[in-house]
Amino acid sequence: MAAKVACLASTSTDPASLVAAETANNTDNGKSKTPDVYGTVVAILAQNENRTFTGKIGYKTPPDVKKYPRYAKSLSESAVWFRSSNKLSQYVLLDERDIPDELRSKSAKLQCTVTIDSWDACDLYPTAKFGTIIGERGSIDVETKIILEENGVCTDPFSSSVLACLPKSPWSIPASEITRRTDLRTECIFTIDPPTARDLDDAVSCKLLPNGNVMVGVHIADVSYFVRPNTPLDLQARQRATTTYMVQNAIPMLPSLLCEDLCSLNPGVDRLAFSVMWEINPDTAEPVSTWFGRTVINSACKLSYDDAQSIIDAQSFPESVARFQTSTSGQLSEASPERVKEIEKSIFWFYDLSVKMRRRRFESGALSLSSVKLSFELDSSGNPISCQPYPIKDSNRLIEEF
């Protein structure tokens, strides 16, 4: 194979062919050795879109180029070189004419982005197109941009075609949709999340049944009602894949109207959900029956993990937490003392069941892979001023088990 490539290269002045010819001449007797284990590419289904890298540019030619004199002579006089700061060890070839004057004068300090343009099979180095200047390393803003760029996180504003897929505000659940779903708005349902959470995508419920069993529910925001298949909104959500959480901000998968409002199970408002309900034996914490379905819910309150833990420890509901309930006629009001007690009892049941479920898992051989997670305190500018291990409490484990 190497001899054949060399023969083709001898009739071409293309730099890629020159590298291939010199590579073939550098093998033992012009013959390449077949590895013991190798694979064959049978198809390329799609190109990797995440071909953007961050780093610095330089004018010093990579040392490996000297090994291929004919390739070196073929390079343009305007060629400059890019080297990634972190994950790309390979040099990348750029055209100096595409680089802004600001970067040329401060190339040793400023970070920039490039996008891989091509890398033919016989090229010594890939070629790239210049992207943008990020800035000088050291500030929170620049370091955050570098992390996002290197991991292919899309930070672009949502396009007009994506925003056109959103319902018009103000929006409420159509009566016809409510009739097609199981109405759980009068049930005692609530959320438990970190105190800074804005997109409340899951809620829970737990109540004692007349037969002595416990009905446990997990209710997930029904995003599929708003995100229809193959629409611009759906395609953009597929590309972003998830909401990306940084220490000081979040890059959403969906526009804020959905992720922070219509698809967030905020307390005191009707929301569409997909629910799973388990009837569980309280003595064994084993499910007796399971039900899945589309529902309408109205969360009674938004609890933080600390709020839930205070109920477990002190057996009292935090006064600072707003609480609501919906009557059978659909009227929303402040939660009655009976509803507050119902929330407290639900958390006690959750705690009791989660302890039994967790014990059973580990007795059956479950492996704990938990690691220390840092919690940062930020100033008004978003800069960290202190950090400490994030405490994992019983309330965290309560939610994890379900």
N, C-alpha and C positions, 0 to 999 in steps of 0.2 A: 504494500500500500504506500509506503514512504517513497519507494522508487517511482511509482506512478505519479505521485504528487510532484516530485522533483522534476519529472519529465514535462508535466504541464507547466510548471513554474518557469522552466527554461525558455518558454516562448512568450512569457508575460512580463511586463514591467510593473504590474500591480504590487504594492508593498506587501499585501497579504501573501501573495505568491512567493515573493522573495523570502519572507520569513519561513514559509513552508519548505522552500528549497534548502535553506540553511539548516533548518531543524532536521531535515532528512539527512543531510551531510554529517550532522553531529551524532547520529546514531551509530551503533556498532556495525561497521561494514555496510552501511546503508540499509540495514534491516532493523525493523522495530520488533520488539519482543511482545508476544501476546501474554497478558497477565493470566494468572491462574483462575481468577474470578473476574468476570466482566459481564456487562449487560449491553443490550441493544435498544436504542431509541426507536420505537415503532410509530409514534405519532406525537405531534405537538398540538394539544387541544386548545390552548390559549396562551398568549404571552403574559408574563408576569407584569402587572401594571405598576407594582411597587419597585420602580427602578431609579428612585431618587435618593441621592446620598448627600451628606453634609461634610464639609471639610475646608481645606485651604488650597489655593493655587500656588504654583511655583514655576520658575523658569529653568531650574536645573534639570537636565536630562537624566532619567533613571539610569542607574549603572548597567542594567541588563541590556540596554540598547547597544552598548559597545560590542556585544557578542554577535550582533547582526549588522555588519557595516552597510550592507546594501539597503536594509530597512532604514537605518539611520540617515542615509543619503536621500531616501525618498520622502522624508518628513518635510513638511512645509516650514518655512522660516517663521511663520506666525504661530507655530505650535507651542502651547503651554501645557503644564501638567497639573492634574488635580490629585490630591491624596486624601482619603477619608480620615476623619479624626478617630473613628471607632471601629466600624465593622468591615470596611472594604480595604483589604491590604493591597489590592492591585492599584497600580497607577492608571489614570484615565487621561486620554488625550483630548485637549480642547483647542478651539481656534481663538487666538488672542483678539481677533477683531470683534468677537461677540462679548467680550468682557468690558464692563463699565470702567471708566477712568478712575473712579473712586477706589475700585478694587485693585487696579494695577498699582496705585501708589501706596496702598496699605495691605498688600496681599499677605504679608507675614502675620497680620493681626486679625483680619476680618474672616469670619466664617461665611460660606456661601453654599448654595445647593447646585447640583448638576443632575441631569437625567440621562441615563445611559441611552445612547442613540442606536448604536450597532456594535456588534462584536463578532465579526465573521470567524469562521472556524480556524482560519490560519493567521488571524491578526495577533500580533504580539500583545497589544493593549487595546482595550475598547475605546471607542470614541463617544463623546457625550456632548450634550447641549447645555449651555449655561442656563441656570434657573434664576436665582435671586440672591441678593446679599442679605444675610441674617443679622450680622453684627459681631461685635467682639465678645468672646466668651467671658463668663464671670457673672453676668446679671441673671436674675431669675427668668426674665422674659426671653433672653437669647437661649439659655439652656433648655427652657421649655419648648421653644420652637425647634431646637435641634432634636430633642427626644421625639416630638411628634412627626417631624419630617423623616427621621430615620426609621420609624416604625410604620410609615405609610398611613398615618391618621389624617383623614381629610378634615381640614379646618375651613374650607371655603364656605361662604354663605350659601344657604339653600337657594336654588335657582327659581325663577318665576314659574317654570313648568311644574316643579315640585310643590311650591306654595299654592298653585292652582288646584291641587288635589285636596286641599284642606277644606273642611266645612266652613260655611260663613258664620261669623260671630254676630250676635250671641247664638249659641247652639244648645239645644236640649234634646233629650232622647225622644224620638217620635213615639206616639202612643201605640202605633202598629208594631214597633219593635219590642215594646214592653210586653205585649200580649203573646209574642212568640217565645218569650223567655220565662224562666222561673223567677218569680218576684221574691227577693230576699231582703227587701228594704226595711222590713220591720224586725229582722233578726239582729242580734247583738254581734256586730262585725266591727273589727278595728284593725289598725296597722301598728306594727312595732318596727321601727327603723332607727338608724343613726340620727342624732338631733339635727344634722345639717342636710338631711335628705330632702330633695325637692320633687323627685319623681317617685311616687309611692306606687309601685307596680304590683304589690301583693298585700292581701289582708287575710286575717284569720278569724275563726269563730269556734266556739266550743260551748256545748250545753249538755246538761244531764237529761236523759230520756226517761219516760215513765217506766221502762223495763229495767232500769238500772245501768244501762250502757251509756256511753258518751258519744255525741255526734260532733265530730271535728270537721271543720271546713277550711280549705285553703282557696282563696279567690284571687285570680290573676286578671289584671286589666286586659280586656279584650281588644287588643290593638288591631286585630284582623278586621274589625268592623270598619275602621278608617283607612287601613292600608290594603287596597285592593290589588290582586295579583297583576304583575307586569305593568303597573302604572309608573310614571316617573318617580313618585314617592316610594314605591316598592323597590325599584331599581336602585335608588339612592340609599335606601336603608340596607339593602344587600351589600352595597359597596362599603358602607361604614361599619356594618356588622354588629356594632355595639356602641353604647355610650362609653367614651373614654374618660376616666376620672384621673385628674392630676391632683396634686396637693391643694392648689389654690383655685382650680376651676374644673369645669367639665366640658367636653366636646360632645354634643348630643348626636344620637343616631337619627332622631326625628325632630322636626321643628318643635319649638317650645310650646305651641298651642296644643300639641298632642302630649309630649312627654312630661310637661309640667302642669297641664290642665286637664284636657278631656280624657287622657289615658292615665292620669294620676288619681289614685283612690283617695282623694282629699276628703276630710271629714265634713259631713253635713250636706253633701251633694250626691245626686244620683249618678251612678257610673255603671257602664257595661262591663261585665266580667265573665270569665270562664272559671267554673268552680268544680272542685272535687270534694265530695263529702264521704267521710268514713264513719261508720258506726263501729265503735271500738269498745272492747271489754275492758273496763277500768282496772280489773285485777291483773290481767296478763298484758295489757297494752297491745293486744292483737286485734286487727280489724276483723269485723264480722261480715260487713257488706260495704260496697263502694258504689258511689253514684257520680257521674260526670254530666255536666250540662252548662249551657249558656244561661247567664243570670243577670239580674239587675240588683245592685246593692247600694247601700248608703252607709258609709263608715261612721261609726259613733264617735270615734276620736283618733287622734294621731299621738301614739305613745313613742317615746324614745326608749332605748334599752335601759337607761337609768330610771325612767318612769316605771317601766315594768318591773325592774329590780326592786324599786322602793315598795311596790305592792307585794312582791314576794317576801321582802324582809320585814316591812312594817305593817303589812296587811291593811294599807290605806291608800286611797286614790289621791294622786297629786292634785292639789287645788288649782295649780297654774294651768292645767290641761283643759282646753275647751272640750265639751262633750255634748252630743246631740242624740236625738232619736226621732224616728218617723212613725207616725200613727198608722193604723190600718186604712185611714182615709187619705193618707199621703201627706199629711201636714207635718212639717219639720218644727221641732221645738228643742229647748234645752233638755238634756237628759234628766229624767227623774231620779231620785235617790235609789229607787229600785233598779233602774238601768245601770247606775254606777256600781251597785252591788253585784249585778250580773256580770259586768266587765271584770270585777275583782275575782269572782268565782271562776270565770273562764280562764283567767291567768293561773289561778291555783290548779285547775284541772290540767292545763297545758304543762305546767311545771311538773306535776306528779307523773303524767304520762311520759314526758320527755326523759325524766330520770330513769324510768323503767325501760324505755326503748334504748337509751344510750347504754345502760348496763347490759341489756341483752345483746346488743351489737358487739360489745367488747368481749363478752363471754363467748361469743361465737367466732372470735378471731379478728375483729375489725382492727385496723391499724390507724393510729392517730398521727397525722402528718402536719399538725398545727405548728406554725412558726411565729416568732415575735413580730408584731406589726407595730410600726411607729405611728404615733399621733402627733401632729405638729400644731403649734400655736403660731398664728400669723399676725403681723401688725396690719395697720390700715392700708399699707402699700402692697400687701401680699407676700412680704418677706418673712421667713421663719425666724422666730425669736426664742423658741424653746421646743423641745420634743420630749416625749416620754412613751414607754410601751403602752400600747392600747390594751386596756384591761378586758379580758374575756370573762363575762359574768354568766350566771345561770340563765338570765334572760336571753343572751346571745345563743346559748346552746338550745334553749327552748325553741327558737325559730329554726335553727339549723336542723333539728330532728324532723321537722315537718316540711 
